[in-house]
Amino acid sequence: MPPSQFDILTQLAPARQQPDEDSYRRAITIGIICTILFHVMLFCLAPLLPIERFGGDHANLAAIAARKNKSFDFQLEPMPPPPAKPDPLKFVETNPDAPANEPDKTSNFSNRNQQSAQTEAAKEKDAENRPSTKGRDDIKDSNAVVSGDHAQPQQGAAVTPNSAKTPDDQSQQAQQARAEQIPLNGFEKVEGKSPDGVGSNVSQNPAPSNDATQLIEGAKGAKNTEGGMIASTQQTHAQPKPRPRLTAVRSTVLADRPAGTQNVGILGQDARWSEYGDYLNELIEIVDAEWHGIVDPSTIHVKPGTHVTVTCRLNAKGEITVQTIEKDPPDADQAVVSQCTSGITNRSPYRKWTEQMVAVLGQEQTLVIGFYYY
């Protein structure tokens, strides 16, 4: 019996499914092969692609470039330079006769506010706006502008009144009250006949007497016997006070500096007041007085032009210690060095620093003090 149409259909269905399974397996195989080939091509073509498409650090980028036999260079952004430190403040000596005037801009400090000036404008302007001074050619680092002596400041002569009398004085004396003149007390005696038959009696003058020869009317209590009847008020004129005269107490060595400032006035230089400036000015005066007290009576012969520079440390307690010593000439006598160091250390410790000074300066500072023999 021939198969029915239904049976044929059922037998043909499996026959049609067999090719579909084979094609599915082939598709999977082809997909796997393509995936492998894609990764192989990607690995081979990666060095040829732009670097920006790849992530990773600089080491991986350098490795990729190395496989291409090419160098890989990169530069880091340079760090910005550190901010410049401000120049350290410098202590300078000021002119005590110049008026106080705060400068606009300066890196100098002292015991008073002062602006640079000189009697005549300089032809050549100094880079630091310092006044020109006439001094020694071998001194370059002196910060003094005036030189004085160790005499104490003197007051000006007092105004003395003129001993000669002027016409005004004479008229003033004439207008003074005249003293009252009363003669001596006495008695009155009348002798002879009286028409009324009444005798006289002794009479007593009730007014006090100043032993005058005759009665002259005047002001009671006045002592001037020559004058007018009316007293005038004595007029006094205000006398000017003596003008104080200051002198530079400390003797200094001036540097020969032809360049100067354009400001005209009393000689001075730019400086700003500070508490530390007051302290250093006091310390310098003490050291200078002590050093001169040692050198002046000394019999040691010192060659003129000898210069000794002492570097020392000053702490907040006022204690000072010598660090280094430089001599010019190098063969200067050791006794000269001893004079300089004694001038610094004999009066130590100095005044303690205030809390404000410690907050600004720290616990210690370095000082460089120069001694000149000339």
C-alpha atoms as a printed R data frame, in Angstrom:
    type eleno elety resid chain resno      x       y       z
1   ATOM     1    CA   MET     A     1  0.000   0.000   0.000
2   ATOM     2    CA   PRO     A     2  1.592   3.194  -1.024
3   ATOM     3    CA   PRO     A     3  2.163   5.623   1.688
4   ATOM     4    CA   SER     A     4 -0.472   8.189   2.205
5   ATOM     5    CA   GLN     A     5  0.131  11.736   1.610
6   ATOM     6    CA   PHE     A     6  0.116  12.297   5.331
7   ATOM     7    CA   ASP     A     7  2.798   9.768   5.876
8   ATOM     8    CA   ILE     A     8  4.986  11.319   3.218
9   ATOM     9    CA   LEU     A     9  4.661  14.650   4.823
10  ATOM    10    CA   THR     A    10  5.665  13.252   8.122
11  ATOM    11    CA   GLN     A    11  8.634  11.579   6.634
12  ATOM    12    CA   LEU     A    12  9.728  14.644   4.752
13  ATOM    13    CA   ALA     A    13  9.684  16.939   7.812
14  ATOM    14    CA   PRO     A    14 12.737  15.426   9.457
15  ATOM    15    CA   ALA     A    15 14.452  15.548   6.148
16  ATOM    16    CA   ARG     A    16 13.972  19.327   5.999
17  ATOM    17    CA   GLN     A    17 15.212  19.879   9.648
18  ATOM    18    CA   GLN     A    18 18.592  18.289   9.138
19  ATOM    19    CA   PRO     A    19 20.002  21.033   6.914
20  ATOM    20    CA   ASP     A    20 18.885  23.707   9.440
21  ATOM    21    CA   GLU     A    21 20.973  22.178  12.284
22  ATOM    22    CA   ASP     A    22 24.062  22.003  10.133
23  ATOM    23    CA   SER     A    23 23.758  25.615   9.087
24  ATOM    24    CA   TYR     A    24 23.337  26.654  12.744
25  ATOM    25    CA   ARG     A    25 26.522  24.834  13.707
26  ATOM    26    CA   ARG     A    26 28.363  26.399  10.809
27  ATOM    27    CA   ALA     A    27 27.124  29.859  11.817
28  ATOM    28    CA   ILE     A    28 28.421  29.368  15.341
29  ATOM    29    CA   THR     A    29 31.758  28.182  14.050
30  ATOM    30    CA   ILE     A    30 32.033  31.097  11.674
31  ATOM    31    CA   GLY     A    31 31.114  33.530  14.459
32  ATOM    32    CA   ILE     A    32 33.805  32.147  16.743
33  ATOM    33    CA   ILE     A    33 36.375  32.291  13.953
34  ATOM    34    CA   CYS     A    34 35.403  35.876  13.109
35  ATOM    35    CA   THR     A    35 35.645  36.905  16.737
36  ATOM    36    CA   ILE     A    36 39.104  35.431  17.003
37  ATOM    37    CA   LEU     A    37 40.197  37.088  13.777
38  ATOM    38    CA   PHE     A    38 38.768  40.450  14.939
39  ATOM    39    CA   HIS     A    39 40.739  40.366  18.170
40  ATOM    40    CA   VAL     A    40 43.890  39.321  16.325
41  ATOM    41    CA   MET     A    41 43.475  42.157  13.849
42  ATOM    42    CA   LEU     A    42 42.692  44.588  16.664
43  ATOM    43    CA   PHE     A    43 45.845  43.560  18.507
44  ATOM    44    CA   CYS     A    44 47.910  43.967  15.363
45  ATOM    45    CA   LEU     A    45 46.367  47.245  14.305
46  ATOM    46    CA   ALA     A    46 46.328  48.855  17.769
47  ATOM    47    CA   PRO     A    47 49.780  50.539  17.412
48  ATOM    48    CA   LEU     A    48 48.573  52.125  14.163
49  ATOM    49    CA   LEU     A    49 45.479  53.685  15.724
50  ATOM    50    CA   PRO     A    50 45.523  57.152  17.495
51  ATOM    51    CA   ILE     A    51 46.748  56.973  21.073
52  ATOM    52    CA   GLU     A    52 43.852  59.053  22.386
53  ATOM    53    CA   ARG     A    53 41.461  56.103  21.861
54  ATOM    54    CA   PHE     A    54 43.229  54.057  24.494
55  ATOM    55    CA   GLY     A    55 43.019  54.493  28.223
56  ATOM    56    CA   GLY     A    56 45.744  53.688  30.721
57  ATOM    57    CA   ASP     A    57 48.702  55.340  32.251
58  ATOM    58    CA   HIS     A    58 51.896  56.694  30.709
59  ATOM    59    CA   ALA     A    59 53.682  53.369  31.161
60  ATOM    60    CA   ASN     A    60 51.247  51.524  28.829
61  ATOM    61    CA   LEU     A    61 51.516  54.270  26.254
62  ATOM    62    CA   ALA     A    62 55.282  54.062  26.404
63  ATOM    63    CA   ALA     A    63 55.118  50.267  25.926
64  ATOM    64    CA   ILE     A    64 52.953  50.648  22.820
65  ATOM    65    CA   ALA     A    65 55.357  53.194  21.388
66  ATOM    66    CA   ALA     A    66 58.299  50.919  22.164
67  ATOM    67    CA   ARG     A    67 56.747  48.130  20.068
68  ATOM    68    CA   LYS     A    68 56.672  50.550  17.179
69  ATOM    69    CA   ASN     A    69 60.404  51.242  17.664
70  ATOM    70    CA   LYS     A    70 59.556  54.855  18.266
71  ATOM    71    CA   SER     A    71 60.382  57.081  21.232
72  ATOM    72    CA   PHE     A    72 57.569  58.460  23.356
73  ATOM    73    CA   ASP     A    73 58.268  61.829  24.966
74  ATOM    74    CA   PHE     A    74 56.071  63.875  27.258
75  ATOM    75    CA   GLN     A    75 56.632  66.919  29.441
76  ATOM    76    CA   LEU     A    76 55.033  67.882  32.711
77  ATOM    77    CA   GLU     A    77 53.773  71.409  33.219
78  ATOM    78    CA   PRO     A    78 56.558  73.306  35.035
79  ATOM    79    CA   MET     A    79 55.819  74.261  38.612
80  ATOM    80    CA   PRO     A    80 55.329  77.994  39.142
81  ATOM    81    CA   PRO     A    81 58.340  79.651  40.781
82  ATOM    82    CA   PRO     A    82 57.991  80.247  44.522
83  ATOM    83    CA   PRO     A    83 57.084  83.807  45.471
84  ATOM    84    CA   ALA     A    84 60.102  85.992  46.010
85  ATOM    85    CA   LYS     A    85 60.903  86.611  49.640
86  ATOM    86    CA   PRO     A    86 60.819  90.269  50.638
87  ATOM    87    CA   ASP     A    87 64.145  91.891  51.325
88  ATOM    88    CA   PRO     A    88 65.022  91.883  55.025
89  ATOM    89    CA   LEU     A    89 64.468  95.146  56.802
90  ATOM    90    CA   LYS     A    90 67.607  97.176  57.422
91  ATOM    91    CA   PHE     A    91 68.252  99.352  60.453
92  ATOM    92    CA   VAL     A    92 69.496 102.828  59.614
93  ATOM    93    CA   GLU     A    93 70.438 105.806  61.739
94  ATOM    94    CA   THR     A    94 68.385 108.958  61.355
95  ATOM    95    CA   ASN     A    95 69.002 112.645  61.870
96  ATOM    96    CA   PRO     A    96 67.663 113.745  65.289
97  ATOM    97    CA   ASP     A    97 67.228 117.343  64.049
98  ATOM    98    CA   ALA     A    98 64.971 116.416  61.110
99  ATOM    99    CA   PRO     A    99 61.188 116.541  61.620
100 ATOM   100    CA   ALA     A   100 59.219 113.317  61.869
101 ATOM   101    CA   ASN     A   101 57.727 112.380  58.505
102 ATOM   102    CA   GLU     A   102 56.659 108.869  57.523
103 ATOM   103    CA   PRO     A   103 58.077 107.776  54.128
104 ATOM   104    CA   ASP     A   104 55.854 106.418  51.382
105 ATOM   105    CA   LYS     A   105 57.811 103.216  50.776
106 ATOM   106    CA   THR     A   106 61.000 101.917  52.363
107 ATOM   107    CA   SER     A   107 62.630  98.744  53.645
108 ATOM   108    CA   ASN     A   108 64.524 100.676  56.333
109 ATOM   109    CA   PHE     A   109 63.442 100.955  59.937
110 ATOM   110    CA   SER     A   110 64.698 103.108  62.783
111 ATOM   111    CA   ASN     A   111 63.632 104.837  65.984
112 ATOM   112    CA   ARG     A   112 61.658 107.560  64.159
113 ATOM   113    CA   ASN     A   113 59.779 108.195  60.925
114 ATOM   114    CA   GLN     A   114 61.874 110.164  58.477
115 ATOM   115    CA   GLN     A   115 61.979 110.952  54.766
116 ATOM   116    CA   SER     A   116 65.074 111.374  52.640
117 ATOM   117    CA   ALA     A   117 66.111 114.964  52.065
118 ATOM   118    CA   GLN     A   118 69.164 117.173  51.727
119 ATOM   119    CA   THR     A   119 69.818 120.897  51.569
120 ATOM   120    CA   GLU     A   120 70.294 120.902  47.792
121 ATOM   121    CA   ALA     A   121 68.855 118.508  45.228
122 ATOM   122    CA   ALA     A   122 71.412 115.978  44.006
123 ATOM   123    CA   LYS     A   123 72.453 115.945  40.376
124 ATOM   124    CA   GLU     A   124 72.616 112.149  40.400
125 ATOM   125    CA   LYS     A   125 69.732 110.236  42.010
126 ATOM   126    CA   ASP     A   126 70.628 107.385  44.349
127 ATOM   127    CA   ALA     A   127 68.988 104.030  43.571
128 ATOM   128    CA   GLU     A   128 67.822 103.665  47.196
129 ATOM   129    CA   ASN     A   129 66.852 107.330  47.543
130 ATOM   130    CA   ARG     A   130 69.526 107.951  50.155
131 ATOM   131    CA   PRO     A   131 70.952 111.427  50.709
132 ATOM   132    CA   SER     A   132 74.451 112.208  49.502
133 ATOM   133    CA   THR     A   133 77.162 112.354  52.160
134 ATOM   134    CA   LYS     A   134 80.799 113.360  52.148
135 ATOM   135    CA   GLY     A   135 83.029 110.923  53.966
136 ATOM   136    CA   ARG     A   136 85.704 108.302  53.527
137 ATOM   137    CA   ASP     A   137 86.222 106.479  50.252
138 ATOM   138    CA   ASP     A   138 86.948 103.145  51.948
139 ATOM   139    CA   ILE     A   139 83.597 103.143  53.793
140 ATOM   140    CA   LYS     A   140 80.764 101.869  51.619
141 ATOM   141    CA   ASP     A   141 78.219 100.289  53.948
142 ATOM   142    CA   SER     A   142 77.720 103.050  56.503
143 ATOM   143    CA   ASN     A   143 74.050 103.882  57.047
144 ATOM   144    CA   ALA     A   144 74.651 107.095  59.012
145 ATOM   145    CA   VAL     A   145 73.844 110.496  57.553
146 ATOM   146    CA   VAL     A   146 75.102 112.793  60.328
147 ATOM   147    CA   SER     A   147 78.143 112.686  62.592
148 ATOM   148    CA   GLY     A   148 78.281 114.285  66.008
149 ATOM   149    CA   ASP     A   149 80.080 113.873  69.309
150 ATOM   150    CA   HIS     A   150 79.396 112.525  72.773
151 ATOM   151    CA   ALA     A   151 78.359 115.868  74.262
152 ATOM   152    CA   GLN     A   152 74.979 116.014  75.912
153 ATOM   153    CA   PRO     A   153 72.263 117.991  74.115
154 ATOM   154    CA   GLN     A   154 72.440 121.659  75.114
155 ATOM   155    CA   GLN     A   155 69.564 124.038  75.624
156 ATOM   156    CA   GLY     A   156 69.675 127.427  73.940
157 ATOM   157    CA   ALA     A   157 70.614 130.516  75.978
158 ATOM   158    CA   ALA     A   158 67.793 131.845  78.123
159 ATOM   159    CA   VAL     A   159 66.323 135.224  77.199
160 ATOM   160    CA   THR     A   160 67.568 137.883  79.676
161 ATOM   161    CA   PRO     A   161 65.629 141.113  80.269
162 ATOM   162    CA   ASN     A   162 67.243 144.360  79.131
163 ATOM   163    CA   SER     A   163 68.619 146.364  82.083
164 ATOM   164    CA   ALA     A   164 68.286 149.728  80.328
165 ATOM   165    CA   LYS     A   165 64.998 151.464  80.996
166 ATOM   166    CA   THR     A   166 62.986 152.570  78.052
167 ATOM   167    CA   PRO     A   167 60.714 155.633  77.962
168 ATOM   168    CA   ASP     A   168 57.762 153.319  78.354
169 ATOM   169    CA   ASP     A   169 59.240 151.979  81.570
170 ATOM   170    CA   GLN     A   170 59.738 155.514  82.917
171 ATOM   171    CA   SER     A   171 56.173 156.529  82.133
172 ATOM   172    CA   GLN     A   172 54.955 153.353  83.762
173 ATOM   173    CA   GLN     A   173 56.919 154.216  86.917
174 ATOM   174    CA   ALA     A   174 55.459 157.747  86.912
175 ATOM   175    CA   GLN     A   175 51.967 156.335  86.890
176 ATOM   176    CA   GLN     A   176 52.501 154.307  90.063
177 ATOM   177    CA   ALA     A   177 50.571 155.354  93.175
178 ATOM   178    CA   ARG     A   178 52.333 157.804  95.499
179 ATOM   179    CA   ALA     A   179 52.671 156.776  99.120
180 ATOM   180    CA   GLU     A   180 50.832 158.771 101.756
181 ATOM   181    CA   GLN     A   181 53.168 160.882 103.936
182 ATOM   182    CA   ILE     A   182 52.147 161.486 107.570
183 ATOM   183    CA   PRO     A   183 54.371 163.411 110.009
184 ATOM   184    CA   LEU     A   184 55.173 162.375 113.579
185 ATOM   185    CA   ASN     A   185 52.487 162.306 116.269
186 ATOM   186    CA   GLY     A   186 52.859 165.276 118.654
187 ATOM   187    CA   PHE     A   187 51.002 167.658 120.907
188 ATOM   188    CA   GLU     A   188 49.831 171.223 120.647
189 ATOM   189    CA   LYS     A   189 50.408 173.840 123.427
190 ATOM   190    CA   VAL     A   190 48.997 177.342 123.369
191 ATOM   191    CA   GLU     A   191 50.437 179.895 125.782
192 ATOM   192    CA   GLY     A   192 49.157 183.382 126.574
193 ATOM   193    CA   LYS     A   193 45.845 184.957 127.380
194 ATOM   194    CA   SER     A   194 42.679 183.522 125.990
195 ATOM   195    CA   PRO     A   195 39.640 185.784 125.286
196 ATOM   196    CA   ASP     A   196 37.309 183.001 126.174
197 ATOM   197    CA   GLY     A   197 39.251 182.004 129.187
198 ATOM   198    CA   VAL     A   198 39.479 178.428 127.975
199 ATOM   199    CA   GLY     A   199 42.801 176.692 128.210
200 ATOM   200    CA   SER     A   200 44.178 174.351 125.538
201 ATOM   201    CA   ASN     A   201 44.765 170.628 125.920
202 ATOM   202    CA   VAL     A   202 47.062 168.073 124.396
203 ATOM   203    CA   SER     A   203 45.666 166.643 121.121
204 ATOM   204    CA   GLN     A   204 46.638 163.206 119.673
205 ATOM   205    CA   ASN     A   205 46.756 162.660 115.860
206 ATOM   206    CA   PRO     A   206 44.556 159.586 115.138
207 ATOM   207    CA   ALA     A   207 46.332 158.759 111.810
208 ATOM   208    CA   PRO     A   208 49.430 156.550 111.950
209 ATOM   209    CA   SER     A   209 52.700 158.235 111.173
210 ATOM   210    CA   ASN     A   210 55.523 157.212 108.850
211 ATOM   211    CA   ASP     A   211 57.908 159.789 110.219
212 ATOM   212    CA   ALA     A   212 57.365 162.237 107.359
213 ATOM   213    CA   THR     A   213 58.392 165.840 107.722
214 ATOM   214    CA   GLN     A   214 55.104 167.076 106.352
215 ATOM   215    CA   LEU     A   215 51.686 165.737 105.416
216 ATOM   216    CA   ILE     A   216 51.394 164.593 101.794
217 ATOM   217    CA   GLU     A   217 48.251 162.901 100.538
218 ATOM   218    CA   GLY     A   218 48.617 159.594  98.742
219 ATOM   219    CA   ALA     A   219 47.582 155.951  98.625
220 ATOM   220    CA   LYS     A   220 47.617 154.000 101.834
221 ATOM   221    CA   GLY     A   221 49.921 151.001 101.723
222 ATOM   222    CA   ALA     A   222 51.964 152.339  98.804
223 ATOM   223    CA   LYS     A   223 55.722 152.464  99.248
224 ATOM   224    CA   ASN     A   224 56.854 154.627  96.364
225 ATOM   225    CA   THR     A   225 57.233 158.227  97.497
226 ATOM   226    CA   GLU     A   226 57.486 159.399  93.882
227 ATOM   227    CA   GLY     A   227 54.536 158.845  91.634
228 ATOM   228    CA   GLY     A   228 51.119 159.971  90.648
229 ATOM   229    CA   MET     A   229 47.845 159.906  92.435
230 ATOM   230    CA   ILE     A   230 46.452 157.106  90.201
231 ATOM   231    CA   ALA     A   231 48.006 153.649  90.092
232 ATOM   232    CA   SER     A   232 48.087 151.818  86.754
233 ATOM   233    CA   THR     A   233 48.272 148.037  86.255
234 ATOM   234    CA   GLN     A   234 51.734 146.724  85.513
235 ATOM   235    CA   GLN     A   235 51.785 145.164  82.047
236 ATOM   236    CA   THR     A   236 54.001 142.186  81.339
237 ATOM   237    CA   HIS     A   237 54.998 140.989  77.901
238 ATOM   238    CA   ALA     A   238 55.304 137.247  77.163
239 ATOM   239    CA   GLN     A   239 58.943 136.314  76.819
240 ATOM   240    CA   PRO     A   240 59.924 133.666  74.243
241 ATOM   241    CA   LYS     A   241 61.199 130.400  75.661
242 ATOM   242    CA   PRO     A   242 64.765 129.336  74.895
243 ATOM   243    CA   ARG     A   243 64.933 127.277  71.747
244 ATOM   244    CA   PRO     A   244 66.161 123.717  72.336
245 ATOM   245    CA   ARG     A   245 69.325 122.887  70.442
246 ATOM   246    CA   LEU     A   246 69.938 119.240  69.645
247 ATOM   247    CA   THR     A   247 73.177 117.623  68.627
248 ATOM   248    CA   ALA     A   248 73.946 114.191  67.244
249 ATOM   249    CA   VAL     A   249 75.123 112.351  70.324
250 ATOM   250    CA   ARG     A   250 76.916 109.471  68.651
251 ATOM   251    CA   SER     A   251 79.987 110.055  66.498
252 ATOM   252    CA   THR     A   252 79.839 108.043  63.288
253 ATOM   253    CA   VAL     A   253 81.898 107.507  60.145
254 ATOM   254    CA   LEU     A   254 80.213 108.740  56.974
255 ATOM   255    CA   ALA     A   255 80.573 107.064  53.611
256 ATOM   256    CA   ASP     A   256 81.509 109.071  50.531
257 ATOM   257    CA   ARG     A   257 78.286 108.882  48.525
258 ATOM   258    CA   PRO     A   258 77.991 111.435  45.703
259 ATOM   259    CA   ALA     A   259 74.556 110.249  44.538
260 ATOM   260    CA   GLY     A   260 71.642 111.538  46.570
261 ATOM   261    CA   THR     A   261 67.968 112.415  46.641
262 ATOM   262    CA   GLN     A   262 65.903 115.043  44.854
263 ATOM   263    CA   ASN     A   263 64.002 116.042  48.009
264 ATOM   264    CA   VAL     A   264 65.145 119.327  49.504
265 ATOM   265    CA   GLY     A   265 65.046 119.912  53.247
266 ATOM   266    CA   ILE     A   266 66.818 119.009  56.471
267 ATOM   267    CA   LEU     A   267 69.197 116.105  55.919
268 ATOM   268    CA   GLY     A   268 67.476 112.763  56.521
269 ATOM   269    CA   GLN     A   269 66.829 109.375  54.983
270 ATOM   270    CA   ASP     A   270 63.871 107.069  54.463
271 ATOM   271    CA   ALA     A   271 63.063 105.120  57.600
272 ATOM   272    CA   ARG     A   272 59.937 103.842  59.278
273 ATOM   273    CA   TRP     A   273 59.494 103.752  63.036
274 ATOM   274    CA   SER     A   274 59.327 100.388  64.756
275 ATOM   275    CA   GLU     A   275 59.606  99.161  68.308
276 ATOM   276    CA   TYR     A   276 62.645  97.125  67.288
277 ATOM   277    CA   GLY     A   277 64.169 100.303  65.851
278 ATOM   278    CA   ASP     A   278 63.873 101.983  69.254
279 ATOM   279    CA   TYR     A   279 65.466  98.934  70.845
280 ATOM   280    CA   LEU     A   280 68.411  98.794  68.439
281 ATOM   281    CA   ASN     A   281 69.030 102.529  68.693
282 ATOM   282    CA   GLU     A   282 69.252 102.184  72.474
283 ATOM   283    CA   LEU     A   283 71.556  99.163  72.173
284 ATOM   284    CA   ILE     A   284 73.862 100.925  69.717
285 ATOM   285    CA   GLU     A   285 74.187 103.947  72.000
286 ATOM   286    CA   ILE     A   286 75.068 101.676  74.925
287 ATOM   287    CA   VAL     A   287 77.662  99.729  72.920
288 ATOM   288    CA   ASP     A   288 79.140 102.944  71.507
289 ATOM   289    CA   ALA     A   289 79.477 104.550  74.951
290 ATOM   290    CA   GLU     A   290 81.002 101.384  76.435
291 ATOM   291    CA   TRP     A   291 83.465 100.997  73.558
292 ATOM   292    CA   HIS     A   292 84.604 104.630  73.772
293 ATOM   293    CA   GLY     A   293 84.975 104.228  77.525
294 ATOM   294    CA   ILE     A   294 87.451 101.422  76.824
295 ATOM   295    CA   VAL     A   295 89.283 102.919  73.842
296 ATOM   296    CA   ASP     A   296 89.698 106.552  74.936
297 ATOM   297    CA   PRO     A   297 91.861 105.905  78.029
298 ATOM   298    CA   SER     A   298 93.694 103.010  76.369
299 ATOM   299    CA   THR     A   299 97.409 103.366  75.594
300 ATOM   300    CA   ILE     A   300 97.365 100.696  72.864
301 ATOM   301    CA   HIS     A   301 98.506 102.062  69.524
302 ATOM   302    CA   VAL     A   302 96.033 101.159  66.790
303 ATOM   303    CA   LYS     A   303 96.811 101.747  63.146
304 ATOM   304    CA   PRO     A   304 94.391 104.267  61.617
305 ATOM   305    CA   GLY     A   305 91.960 102.604  59.253
306 ATOM   306    CA   THR     A   306 91.616  99.424  61.314
307 ATOM   307    CA   HIS     A   307 88.161  97.936  60.973
308 ATOM   308    CA   VAL     A   308 86.707  95.157  63.126
309 ATOM   309    CA   THR     A   309 83.370  93.533  62.244
310 ATOM   310    CA   VAL     A   310 81.658  91.443  64.935
311 ATOM   311    CA   THR     A   311 78.728  89.156  64.125
312 ATOM   312    CA   CYS     A   312 76.659  88.244  67.170
313 ATOM   313    CA   ARG     A   313 73.319  86.718  68.159
314 ATOM   314    CA   LEU     A   314 70.814  88.600  70.295
315 ATOM   315    CA   ASN     A   315 67.951  86.671  71.893
316 ATOM   316    CA   ALA     A   316 64.652  87.758  73.372
317 ATOM   317    CA   LYS     A   317 66.108  87.789  76.900
318 ATOM   318    CA   GLY     A   318 68.583  90.503  75.890
319 ATOM   319    CA   GLU     A   319 71.532  88.105  75.998
320 ATOM   320    CA   ILE     A   320 74.146  88.605  73.292
321 ATOM   321    CA   THR     A   321 76.856  86.167  72.177
322 ATOM   322    CA   VAL     A   322 79.704  86.754  69.726
323 ATOM   323    CA   GLN     A   323 79.696  84.423  66.700
324 ATOM   324    CA   THR     A   324 82.421  85.536  64.271
325 ATOM   325    CA   ILE     A   325 85.057  88.281  64.126
326 ATOM   326    CA   GLU     A   326 86.655  89.790  61.025
327 ATOM   327    CA   LYS     A   327 89.706  92.082  61.127
328 ATOM   328    CA   ASP     A   328 91.017  94.491  58.540
329 ATOM   329    CA   PRO     A   329 93.974  94.298  58.304
330 ATOM   330    CA   PRO     A   330 94.096  90.597  59.244
331 ATOM   331    CA   ASP     A   331 97.191  91.114  61.422
332 ATOM   332    CA   ALA     A   332 95.479  93.605  63.736
333 ATOM   333    CA   ASP     A   333 96.387  93.278  67.389
334 ATOM   334    CA   GLN     A   334 94.253  90.914  69.419
335 ATOM   335    CA   ALA     A   335 93.857  93.632  72.050
336 ATOM   336    CA   VAL     A   336 91.871  95.633  69.484
337 ATOM   337    CA   VAL     A   337 89.492  92.701  69.018
338 ATOM   338    CA   SER     A   338 89.133  92.425  72.782
339 ATOM   339    CA   GLN     A   339 88.154  96.090  72.989
340 ATOM   340    CA   CYS     A   340 85.397  95.593  70.433
341 ATOM   341    CA   THR     A   341 83.977  92.402  71.915
342 ATOM   342    CA   SER     A   342 84.077  93.889  75.423
343 ATOM   343    CA   GLY     A   343 82.147  96.904  74.201
344 ATOM   344    CA   ILE     A   344 79.373  94.522  73.160
345 ATOM   345    CA   THR     A   345 79.322  91.998  75.989
346 ATOM   346    CA   ASN     A   346 80.171  94.139  79.040
347 ATOM   347    CA   ARG     A   347 76.644  95.530  79.336
348 ATOM   348    CA   SER     A   348 74.883  92.263  78.509
349 ATOM   349    CA   PRO     A   349 72.121  91.293  79.103
350 ATOM   350    CA   TYR     A   350 70.266  94.161  77.538
351 ATOM   351    CA   ARG     A   351 66.597  94.986  77.882
352 ATOM   352    CA   LYS     A   352 64.203  92.087  77.289
353 ATOM   353    CA   TRP     A   353 62.059  92.076  74.186
354 ATOM   354    CA   THR     A   354 58.376  92.840  74.418
355 ATOM   355    CA   GLU     A   355 55.732  90.315  73.403
356 ATOM   356    CA   GLN     A   356 55.099  92.252  70.190
357 ATOM   357    CA   MET     A   357 58.787  92.079  69.280
358 ATOM   358    CA   VAL     A   358 58.896  88.327  69.926
359 ATOM   359    CA   ALA     A   359 55.812  87.823  67.739
360 ATOM   360    CA   VAL     A   360 57.515  89.600  64.835
361 ATOM   361    CA   LEU     A   361 61.203  88.685  65.304
362 ATOM   362    CA   GLY     A   362 61.062  85.255  66.908
363 ATOM   363    CA   GLN     A   363 63.407  84.316  69.718
364 ATOM   364    CA   GLU     A   364 66.698  85.687  68.325
365 ATOM   365    CA   GLN     A   365 68.222  87.857  65.634
366 ATOM   366    CA   THR     A   366 71.662  88.276  64.058
367 ATOM   367    CA   LEU     A   367 73.463  91.599  64.428
368 ATOM   368    CA   VAL     A   368 76.558  92.795  62.556
369 ATOM   369    CA   ILE     A   369 78.390  95.617  64.369
370 ATOM   370    CA   GLY     A   370 81.375  97.416  62.853
371 ATOM   371    CA   PHE     A   371 84.089  99.296  64.738
372 ATOM   372    CA   TYR     A   372 86.294 101.813  62.913
373 ATOM   373    CA   TYR     A   373 89.572 103.210  64.223
374 ATOM   374    CA   TYR     A   374 90.494 106.472  62.502
